[in-house]
Amino acid sequence: MATTKIIPGVLDLNSATSDKGLKIPSGTELNRPSTDVTGMVRNNTNETSGFSASCEEYYNGIEWKKINVVDNSAPFVAMNSDGNIEDINGNITTVSATTPATRNIEYNPNTGKYYYVSYNVTPDAISSSTPFDGSSWSNDNLITSTNRTNYLHYNTATGWMFRSMTTGDPGRLNPAGDTFTTSWSNSQRNESLAYDGTYYATGTRIGGTLYYTTDPTNATWTTNSSFSGVNTSWVESDGSNNCIVMVAQATTVYYGSAGFNGSFNSYTPSWTSNEIPIIYLNGIWFAIEASANKLWYSTDTLPSSAGAWSQVNYPSGQSFGTSLANNVVMKPRYRPVNSTYYITSGNTSNNYWTSTDGINWTAQDTGSGKYVIIANFI
């Protein structure tokens, strides 16, 4: 019987930091072993599973069985410019509920619902757990206030959802789906919610401070003295104490590596638009400057200078955000199951773009001729 020798450096199954890989047999079903043995595993290049162009298969003692990729993420759900639901193939579902002209859509896995809110108008949020059933969308008790809505945010790390308001009490949903709408005493305009691993934070837009807390149900949040007299707008964190805070009505960027309760430094970035949203997503910081048709990115752990930012590589002949000035609804999304970034293009020639690295983008067109606003993937 022949003995197969393993050459050192080819196979390493013990090192957690090894850059080696295990190569299994690969080919079509015509290349399977002449004698099948229970437990055999190989890659079949003539089969697909999920988003993979090939898939692994195993022999169970009777037959070869394909190992399927199970997609447990939320489906692709987007609101188009008509206020109707659209799937990844461009199929449109008419929403029967009244929908405002400018919108923000988020999925909350704790309640199993998609929430669709207005920007700067008063109607309550509408929601649905079956988004492709147009008649299922109806008013939701996420907010009962008559104050104008700004944005909707879902934090994957903590399971909290936050609905910011122009004035008054923001709606907050905890991971159990309980609503908090009556215990907020910081009535300045708030625009976003971020979590640094310990503290939740929100900007004020007016009032000259930054608020943070360990418990979003608290009636009063602590103020950070670094922002005394500074009207803050967008706040963001990587979830590990690295934080960025944008200034309202200015381009200034504040950054800190000690959490929202720590100290911050500042710089003037390369973009010229005021208080643009900053999004941290799967290791990349994005700055959305839709009003100037620009999307910026940084792969630094914490972008601490203007030079840390670059513009993405746009699809050939494409511009960004030409038809949509509400920057925040254009925030990028990341779908783990196919390792792909998505972002609405803000124009009607190509509804959205995709990218595998967050830097180089490809235009996609679902065929409806309407820009779409994409819900988060969980």
C-alpha positions as CSV (number, residue, x, y, z in Angstrom):
1,M,0.0,0.0,0.0
2,A,1.4,3.4,-1.0
3,T,2.1,6.0,1.6
4,T,1.3,9.6,0.9
5,K,3.8,12.0,2.5
6,I,2.7,15.5,3.7
7,I,5.4,18.1,2.7
8,P,6.0,20.5,5.6
9,G,4.4,23.9,4.9
10,V,1.6,22.5,2.7
11,L,-0.7,21.4,5.4
12,D,-1.2,23.2,8.7
13,L,-4.3,22.4,10.8
14,N,-3.1,23.6,14.2
15,S,-2.0,27.2,13.8
16,A,-4.8,29.8,14.4
17,T,-2.8,32.4,12.4
18,S,-1.8,30.2,9.5
19,D,-2.1,31.6,6.0
20,K,-2.3,28.1,4.5
21,G,-5.4,26.4,3.3
22,L,-6.7,22.8,2.8
23,K,-7.3,22.0,-0.8
24,I,-10.0,19.3,-1.3
25,P,-10.6,17.4,-4.5
26,S,-12.6,19.5,-7.0
27,G,-14.4,18.8,-10.3
28,T,-17.8,17.8,-11.7
29,E,-19.8,14.6,-10.8
30,L,-17.9,12.9,-13.6
31,N,-14.7,13.3,-11.6
32,R,-16.0,11.5,-8.5
33,P,-14.0,8.6,-7.1
34,S,-14.6,5.3,-8.9
35,T,-15.2,3.7,-5.5
36,D,-17.3,5.9,-3.1
37,V,-16.6,5.7,0.6
38,T,-18.8,7.0,3.4
39,G,-17.5,10.3,4.7
40,M,-15.8,11.4,1.5
41,V,-16.0,15.2,0.9
42,R,-15.2,17.1,-2.4
43,N,-16.1,20.2,-4.2
44,N,-18.5,19.9,-7.1
45,T,-18.0,22.6,-9.7
46,N,-21.2,21.7,-11.5
47,E,-23.4,22.5,-8.6
48,T,-24.4,25.8,-7.0
49,S,-25.6,26.7,-3.5
50,G,-26.8,30.1,-2.4
51,F,-24.5,32.7,-3.9
52,S,-21.6,30.2,-4.5
53,A,-20.8,29.1,-8.1
54,S,-19.8,25.7,-6.8
55,C,-20.4,23.7,-3.6
56,E,-19.1,21.0,-1.4
57,E,-20.7,17.5,-1.4
58,Y,-20.3,14.4,0.8
59,Y,-21.0,10.7,0.4
60,N,-23.4,9.4,3.0
61,G,-22.9,5.7,2.3
62,I,-25.7,5.6,-0.3
63,E,-25.4,8.7,-2.5
64,W,-23.6,12.0,-2.9
65,K,-25.4,14.9,-1.2
66,K,-24.9,18.6,-1.8
67,I,-24.1,20.8,1.2
68,N,-26.4,23.7,0.9
69,V,-25.7,27.3,1.9
70,V,-28.6,28.4,4.1
71,D,-29.4,32.1,3.8
72,N,-30.8,33.3,7.1
73,S,-30.5,37.0,6.4
74,A,-33.3,39.3,5.8
75,P,-34.4,39.5,2.1
76,F,-33.5,42.3,-0.2
77,V,-36.2,44.9,0.5
78,A,-36.1,48.4,-0.9
79,M,-38.5,51.4,-1.1
80,N,-38.5,53.0,-4.5
81,S,-39.1,56.6,-5.3
82,D,-42.8,56.0,-5.7
83,G,-43.1,54.8,-2.1
84,N,-43.6,51.2,-3.0
85,I,-41.6,48.0,-2.2
86,E,-39.2,46.6,-4.7
87,D,-37.3,43.3,-4.6
88,I,-33.9,42.5,-6.0
89,N,-35.4,41.6,-9.4
90,G,-37.3,44.8,-9.7
91,N,-40.7,43.4,-8.9
92,I,-42.8,46.1,-7.4
93,T,-45.4,45.7,-4.6
94,T,-47.8,48.6,-4.1
95,V,-48.0,49.7,-0.5
96,S,-51.6,50.5,0.5
97,A,-50.7,52.7,3.5
98,T,-50.0,56.4,3.2
99,T,-46.3,56.9,2.6
100,P,-44.3,60.2,2.7
101,A,-42.2,61.4,-0.2
102,T,-38.8,61.0,1.5
103,R,-38.1,57.9,3.5
104,N,-35.9,55.7,5.6
105,I,-36.4,51.9,6.0
106,E,-35.0,49.6,8.6
107,Y,-35.5,45.9,9.5
108,N,-35.7,44.9,13.2
109,P,-35.2,41.1,13.7
110,N,-36.5,41.4,17.3
111,T,-40.0,42.3,16.1
112,G,-39.7,40.7,12.7
113,K,-40.8,44.0,11.1
114,Y,-39.7,46.4,8.5
115,Y,-40.2,50.0,9.6
116,Y,-40.7,52.8,7.2
117,V,-40.6,56.4,8.4
118,S,-40.8,59.9,7.0
119,Y,-38.2,62.6,7.1
120,N,-39.2,65.9,8.7
121,V,-43.0,65.3,8.6
122,T,-45.4,64.1,11.2
123,P,-47.1,60.8,10.2
124,D,-46.4,57.8,12.4
125,A,-44.2,55.1,11.2
126,I,-45.7,52.3,9.2
127,S,-44.4,48.7,9.4
128,S,-44.9,45.2,8.1
129,S,-43.6,41.7,8.8
130,T,-44.5,40.6,5.3
131,P,-43.2,43.5,3.2
132,F,-44.1,42.0,-0.2
133,D,-47.8,42.0,0.8
134,G,-48.7,45.6,0.1
135,S,-51.9,45.5,2.2
136,S,-49.9,44.4,5.3
137,W,-48.3,47.9,5.8
138,S,-50.0,49.9,8.5
139,N,-49.4,52.6,11.1
140,D,-47.1,51.5,13.9
141,N,-46.8,52.5,17.6
142,L,-43.0,52.9,17.3
143,I,-43.8,56.6,17.8
144,T,-46.9,58.3,19.1
145,S,-45.5,61.8,19.2
146,T,-46.7,64.4,16.7
147,N,-43.2,65.9,16.4
148,R,-41.5,65.6,13.1
149,T,-39.4,62.5,12.4
150,N,-35.8,62.7,11.3
151,Y,-34.3,59.2,10.9
152,L,-34.6,55.6,11.9
153,H,-31.6,53.5,13.2
154,Y,-31.2,49.9,14.1
155,N,-28.0,48.9,16.0
156,T,-27.1,45.3,15.2
157,A,-24.7,44.9,18.1
158,T,-27.2,45.7,20.8
159,G,-30.6,45.2,19.2
160,W,-31.8,48.7,20.0
161,M,-33.8,50.7,17.5
162,F,-33.9,54.5,17.7
163,R,-36.2,56.9,15.9
164,S,-34.8,60.4,16.1
165,M,-37.1,63.5,16.2
166,T,-36.9,67.1,15.2
167,T,-38.0,68.0,18.7
168,G,-39.4,66.0,21.6
169,D,-39.2,62.4,22.6
170,P,-37.5,59.9,20.2
171,G,-39.0,56.4,20.0
172,R,-36.8,53.6,21.2
173,L,-37.3,49.9,20.9
174,N,-35.3,47.6,23.1
175,P,-34.3,44.1,22.0
176,A,-37.5,42.7,23.5
177,G,-39.5,45.0,21.3
178,D,-40.7,47.2,24.2
179,T,-41.3,50.8,23.2
180,F,-40.0,53.8,25.1
181,T,-41.4,57.1,24.1
182,T,-42.2,59.0,27.3
183,S,-39.0,59.3,29.3
184,W,-36.8,61.6,27.3
185,S,-36.0,65.0,28.8
186,N,-33.3,66.1,26.4
187,S,-35.6,67.7,23.8
188,Q,-33.0,69.2,21.5
189,R,-33.2,67.9,17.9
190,N,-31.4,64.5,17.7
191,E,-30.4,62.9,14.5
192,S,-28.6,59.6,15.1
193,L,-27.7,56.8,17.5
194,A,-24.4,55.0,17.9
195,Y,-22.9,52.5,20.3
196,D,-19.2,52.3,21.2
197,G,-19.3,49.0,23.1
198,T,-20.3,50.6,26.4
199,Y,-22.1,53.9,25.8
200,Y,-24.9,54.9,23.5
201,A,-24.6,58.4,22.1
202,T,-26.7,60.9,20.1
203,G,-26.0,64.4,18.7
204,T,-28.2,67.3,19.4
205,R,-28.2,69.5,16.3
206,I,-29.1,72.4,18.7
207,G,-28.2,72.8,22.3
208,G,-24.4,72.6,22.1
209,T,-23.4,69.2,23.4
210,L,-23.1,65.4,22.9
211,Y,-25.3,63.1,25.0
212,Y,-24.3,59.6,26.1
213,T,-25.6,56.9,28.4
214,T,-25.3,53.2,29.2
215,D,-29.0,52.8,29.3
216,P,-31.2,54.3,26.4
217,T,-34.3,54.2,28.6
218,N,-32.8,56.9,30.9
219,A,-34.7,60.1,31.0
220,T,-31.5,62.2,31.1
221,W,-28.3,61.4,29.4
222,T,-24.8,62.6,30.4
223,T,-23.1,65.4,28.4
224,N,-19.5,65.3,27.1
225,S,-17.6,68.4,28.0
226,S,-15.5,68.2,24.9
227,F,-18.6,69.4,23.0
228,S,-19.6,72.2,25.2
229,G,-21.2,74.8,22.9
230,V,-20.8,72.5,19.9
231,N,-23.9,71.6,18.0
232,T,-23.4,68.0,17.1
233,S,-25.2,66.1,14.4
234,W,-24.1,62.7,13.2
235,V,-22.4,60.2,15.6
236,E,-20.8,56.9,14.8
237,S,-18.6,54.2,16.3
238,D,-17.0,51.0,15.3
239,G,-18.3,49.4,18.5
240,S,-14.8,49.3,20.0
241,N,-14.4,52.9,21.4
242,N,-13.3,54.5,18.1
243,C,-15.8,57.3,17.5
244,I,-16.6,60.0,15.1
245,V,-18.9,63.0,15.7
246,M,-20.0,65.5,13.0
247,V,-20.7,69.1,13.7
248,A,-24.1,70.6,12.7
249,Q,-23.9,73.3,10.0
250,A,-20.1,72.8,9.6
251,T,-17.7,70.3,8.0
252,T,-15.6,69.7,11.2
253,V,-14.9,66.1,12.1
254,Y,-14.3,65.2,15.7
255,Y,-12.6,61.8,16.5
256,G,-11.7,59.9,19.6
257,S,-10.5,56.5,20.6
258,A,-11.7,56.4,24.2
259,G,-15.5,56.1,23.7
260,F,-18.2,58.7,23.6
261,N,-17.4,59.7,27.2
262,G,-13.7,60.4,26.3
263,S,-11.8,63.3,24.8
264,F,-12.0,64.2,21.2
265,N,-9.7,66.0,18.6
266,S,-10.9,67.6,15.4
267,Y,-9.9,68.3,11.8
268,T,-11.4,69.8,8.6
269,P,-12.1,67.1,6.0
270,S,-11.7,67.2,2.2
271,W,-15.5,67.4,1.6
272,T,-17.3,70.7,1.6
273,S,-20.8,69.8,2.5
274,N,-22.1,70.3,6.1
275,E,-22.9,67.6,8.7
276,I,-22.8,64.7,6.3
277,P,-23.6,61.2,7.7
278,I,-20.7,59.0,8.8
279,I,-21.4,55.2,8.6
280,Y,-19.1,52.4,9.9
281,L,-19.8,49.2,8.1
282,N,-17.8,45.9,8.1
283,G,-14.5,47.6,8.7
284,I,-15.0,50.6,6.5
285,W,-16.0,54.2,7.4
286,F,-18.2,55.9,4.8
287,A,-19.0,59.6,4.5
288,I,-22.1,60.3,2.4
289,E,-21.9,63.6,0.6
290,A,-24.9,63.2,-1.7
291,S,-25.4,66.9,-2.3
292,A,-22.0,67.0,-4.0
293,N,-22.4,63.6,-5.7
294,K,-19.6,62.1,-3.7
295,L,-19.1,59.0,-1.5
296,W,-16.0,58.9,0.7
297,Y,-14.4,55.9,2.5
298,S,-11.6,55.2,4.9
299,T,-10.2,51.8,5.9
300,D,-8.2,53.3,8.9
301,T,-9.1,52.0,12.3
302,L,-10.0,55.6,13.2
303,P,-9.8,58.3,10.4
304,S,-7.8,61.0,12.2
305,S,-7.0,63.4,9.3
306,A,-8.4,64.6,6.0
307,G,-5.9,62.4,4.3
308,A,-7.4,59.3,5.7
309,W,-10.4,59.7,3.4
310,S,-10.7,58.9,-0.4
311,Q,-13.5,58.8,-2.8
312,V,-14.8,55.4,-3.9
313,N,-14.3,54.1,-7.4
314,Y,-17.6,55.0,-9.1
315,P,-19.2,52.8,-11.8
316,S,-18.2,53.8,-15.3
317,G,-20.2,56.9,-16.3
318,Q,-22.1,57.0,-13.1
319,S,-22.5,59.7,-10.5
320,F,-23.7,59.4,-6.9
321,G,-26.8,61.0,-5.3
322,T,-28.0,63.1,-8.2
323,S,-31.7,62.7,-7.4
324,L,-31.8,62.4,-3.6
325,A,-30.6,65.1,-1.2
326,N,-31.5,63.2,2.0
327,N,-28.1,61.7,2.6
328,V,-28.9,59.4,5.4
329,V,-31.3,57.1,3.5
330,M,-28.4,56.5,1.1
331,K,-26.3,54.7,3.8
332,P,-24.6,51.6,2.5
333,R,-25.6,48.1,3.6
334,Y,-23.6,44.9,3.9
335,R,-25.0,41.4,3.4
336,P,-22.8,38.8,5.0
337,V,-24.3,35.8,3.1
338,N,-22.8,37.0,-0.2
339,S,-20.1,39.3,1.2
340,T,-21.5,42.3,-0.7
341,Y,-22.0,46.0,0.0
342,Y,-25.2,47.7,-1.4
343,I,-26.0,51.3,-1.7
344,T,-28.7,53.3,-3.4
345,S,-27.2,55.3,-6.3
346,G,-29.6,58.2,-5.8
347,N,-30.3,58.3,-9.5
348,T,-32.8,56.7,-11.8
349,S,-30.5,55.3,-14.5
350,N,-29.1,52.7,-12.1
351,N,-31.2,51.9,-9.0
352,Y,-28.4,50.8,-6.7
353,W,-24.7,49.8,-6.7
354,T,-22.9,46.8,-5.3
355,S,-19.3,46.2,-4.2
356,T,-17.3,43.3,-2.8
357,D,-14.7,45.5,-1.1
358,G,-16.7,48.8,-0.4
359,I,-14.3,50.7,-2.7
360,N,-15.0,49.5,-6.2
361,W,-18.6,49.7,-7.2
362,T,-20.8,48.3,-9.9
363,A,-24.1,49.8,-11.1
364,Q,-27.2,47.6,-10.9
365,D,-30.5,48.2,-12.5
366,T,-33.7,46.4,-11.4
367,G,-35.5,47.8,-14.5
368,S,-38.0,50.1,-12.7
369,G,-36.2,53.3,-13.5
370,K,-36.5,54.5,-9.9
371,Y,-33.9,54.9,-7.3
372,V,-34.3,52.6,-4.3
373,I,-33.6,52.9,-0.6
374,I,-32.4,49.6,0.7
375,A,-33.3,48.1,4.1
376,N,-30.6,46.6,6.3
377,F,-29.6,43.0,6.1
378,I,-29.5,40.9,9.3
